[in-house]
Amino acid sequence: DLPEKLSDASLLSSVDEAKRLVDAAYKRTRDRIKEHLQNDALSPIQLLGYFKQPVAGTRAAARAADYMETTLTLLKEKLRRTVKGDFNVTDVLTPAQLGMIFKASGCDQQDKKIDCDMTHSYRTITGKCNNRRNPSLGASNRALVRWLPAEYEDGVSLPRGWTEGKHFSGFLVPLVRKVSNDIVRFPPEQLRMDQQRSLMFMQWGQFIDHDLDFSPDTPARVTFSGKEDCDTSCVKQPPCFPIKIPPDDPRIKNTRDCLPFFRSASACTSGRAIRDQINALTSFLDGSVVYGSEVPLANKLRDQTNQLGLLAVNQNFTDNGKEYMPFDSMQKDPCLKASGEAKIPCFLAGDSRASEMLELACMHTLFVREHNRLARELKTLNPQWNGEQLYQEARKILGAMIQIITYRDYLPLLLGSSFQRFIPPYQGYNESVDPRISNVFTLAFRFAHASVPPTVERLNQNYKPMGPKLLLRNAFFAVWRIIKEGGIDPFLRSLMANQAKLMTQQQMVVDELRDRMFEQVERIGFDLPALNMQRSRDHGLPGYNSWRQFCGLSQPSGLHTLAQVLRNHGLAEKFLRLYGTPKNIDIWIGALAEPFVSGGRVGPLMACLIGTQFRNVRDGDRFWWENRGVFTSQQRSSLAKISLSKIICDNTKISKVPTNIFQANSYPSSFVSCNQIPKLDLGAWKSKTDEEVKEQGISFQQQ
């Protein structure tokens, strides 16, 4: 009977059983990785998966949440015989019982009260204590915030499409691979480039995305219930949510096959059992992509051999005398595998995805060099500063640079005419603004997958191609090409002088990302658009119309109104053939398909989701570069002169750069010599007497 099954002893024994299952799945996953490594049997999809494995504090947070969730699943099984009909396990538990499970699973450790040092004048690495009223807001390893309630199949955690034959608003949800085939796919000869945006415009988007959010996969790669391996089997059991192959797939003939997919790690959320996902990074635009979002990593990234405030650099190789990032010491290293004879491992950076793409690795490298350049120059100005002060001041300047480039140069070109509406002039810090990254933003910001071209190019000093273009499929994790084939400059020249791909309704995402990712060593290749749509279901995100309503936009009810919104009758027909109703369209593809706002590169829905997020990230950040007391007014006017072009000039051997780096630029007409670009004058950082420093510190603490 119910009371007995819900006694304290019974609940605690369920927690113990859940811990055994989860620990066993984590351990089996680790053993399997080791075994594959020894046999050199890792496929790139597995490697990419290991890149999405949580580390350090994130792993502990994910484990506690897995304990909690598995406990609730076990309890539901136990109660199935007692409680009639379909029920949510949380409805039969009292708040006290939920609280007990919360504590026993270790979730309460994730929720400990944070003590803040009110005199601290720099950001914490984790983002804690930025908001003094609620110190965990925006901190790493916390749940992504939801702007709309989750929509799971069972109301708690099962993604839509989990149970076959289940209808939503009267329709089945389509297979995501089918949507990818029917709507995203286009013949490569139709490829069109963007005549007004450089490739750097795409690259900056990915770089700052990796400063703001990362929702890692669950640490388990095998099912909690038994022995199934999500990499090789197509069973649908937590944490596997495989992507099924439609019967008429253009490339994959075996419809019993699937694309492996692992659910994102869930977060501990007190008092609610509805599944949320973790953001492993700080939500602030703070340079965490360079410095890390956890203290042990941040320390590992620093040069501990001296008191100069530097970031650690590579001891084995240099780029024509300029620095590379240090190598990571991973047991399982996808770059090592990709490099073959060259034996070059992945880089160690502030974000774990730095080596996934060549141009991304170059951006990381550029900013590590800039940090060290700033630290050295500050040391010359202020010989009395110690290593900690040099590191923190350089970090603070670098964070401001990333904010300025993003809000002054990047977002206006992305949001076009909607920029003023969503991001009005700065009015100062507002502690009641929630700076957390929203769950839907982690999908909306993947709009840029549609602006990635199918090849990677390198250009020499005269901006002429160096050798043939690399296919994207051969460039994943291939950081050996940076070290062995000419450094970061050729890639940066290509980012500046080449164009981004243009996203249009006829040509959404290139097949290199839709069909060919990791194909050479993979039984099945990899489909990024399908993955995005499966991910939105995994995250319990509501459909297209709910988000249109959230943004105050019309909600199309059928073919006629959807065709009006998309300005494309044929596309609207395709959507309804697949989804039945606009309500069910997955948010990523629905928002991506809208025609651009004027002067922008996203439609009205995407502009609202992205614009709202960036406004919150700015207004809810106490250390925002323009907030009173963060920098002096002289420092602010110096910072206003910085540019990404100048950062490239200062840290590479490149001598000609464009003045407007995110617009499409062709060499040589829109390029100028580096000495024509304003430089950052650090004079305003020369230390005054101790008295003046104290006054400046006091004004900030009173905020």
BELQUIGI-V378145 format. One record per backbone hydrogen bond with DSSP energy under -1.0 kcal/mol. NH is the residue of the N-H (numbers start at 0). CO is the residue of the C=O. Records with the same first field share a line. If there is no record, write none. Layout:
NH=CO + CO
This chain:
4=0
5=1
6=3
10=6
11=7
12=8
13=9
14=10
15=11
16=12
17=13
18=14
19=15
20=16
21=17
22=18
23=19
24=20
25=21
26=22
27=23
28=24
29=25
30=26
31=27
32=28
33=29
34=30
35=31
36=32
37=33
38=34
39=36
40=35
46=42
47=43
48=44
49=45
50=46
51=47
52=49
57=54
58=54
59=55
60=56
61=57
62=58
63=59
64=60
65=61
66=62
67=63
68=64
69=65
70=66
71=67
72=68
73=69
74=70
75=71
76=72
77=73
78=74
79=75
81=78
82=78
90=87
97=93
98=94
99=95
100=96
101=97
102=98
103=99
104=100
105=102
106=101
107=101
108=105
119=116
128=134
129=126
136=133
138=135
139=125
140=278
141=278
143=276
144=436
150=539
152=157
161=158
165=162
167=170
170=167
178=174
179=175
180=176
181=177
182=178
184=179
189=186
190=187
193=499
197=661
198=497
199=494
202=198
203=199
204=200
205=201
206=202
207=203
208=204
209=205
210=207
211=207
212=208
216=51
217=262
222=227
223=237
229=220
231=228
232=228
236=234
239=236
240=260
242=258
248=245
254=252
256=253
258=242
262=238
264=215
266=275
271=268
274=155
277=264
278=141
279=213
282=137
285=283
289=286
290=286
291=287
297=293
298=294
299=295
300=296
301=298
302=309
303=301
311=300
313=323
318=321
321=318
327=345
336=332
337=333
338=334
341=338
342=339
347=325
353=350
355=352
360=356
361=357
362=358
363=359
364=360
365=361
366=362
367=363
368=364
369=365
370=366
371=367
372=368
373=369
374=370
375=371
376=372
377=373
378=374
379=375
380=376
381=377
384=381
389=385
390=386
391=387
392=388
393=389
394=390
395=391
396=392
397=393
398=394
399=395
400=396
401=397
402=398
403=399
404=400
405=401
406=402
407=403
408=404
409=404
410=405
413=409
414=410
415=411
416=597
417=414
418=415
421=417
422=418
429=618
432=429
438=144
441=437
442=439
443=439
444=440
445=442
446=443
448=445
449=446
450=447
455=469
458=489
459=463
462=459
465=457
469=455
471=453
473=470
474=471
476=355
477=474
478=476
480=477
481=478
482=478
483=479
484=480
486=481
491=487
492=488
493=489
494=490
495=491
496=492
497=493
499=196
500=450
501=191
503=506
508=183
512=509
513=509
514=510
515=510
518=515
521=518
527=512
530=526
531=527
532=528
533=529
534=530
535=531
536=532
537=533
538=534
539=536
540=535
543=584
546=542
547=543
548=544
549=545
550=546
551=548
552=547
561=557
562=558
563=559
564=560
565=561
567=562
571=567
572=568
573=569
574=570
575=571
576=572
577=573
578=574
579=575
583=580
584=581
589=585
590=586
591=587
592=588
596=601
599=596
600=413
606=602
607=603
608=604
609=605
610=606
611=607
612=608
613=609
614=610
615=611
616=612
617=613
618=614
619=615
620=617
623=620
626=623
629=626
635=631
636=632
637=633
638=634
639=635
640=637
641=638
646=642
647=643
648=644
649=645
656=671
669=665
670=667
671=656
673=654
675=672
676=673
684=681
685=682
692=688
693=689
694=690
695=691
696=692
697=693
698=694
699=695
700=696
701=697
702=699
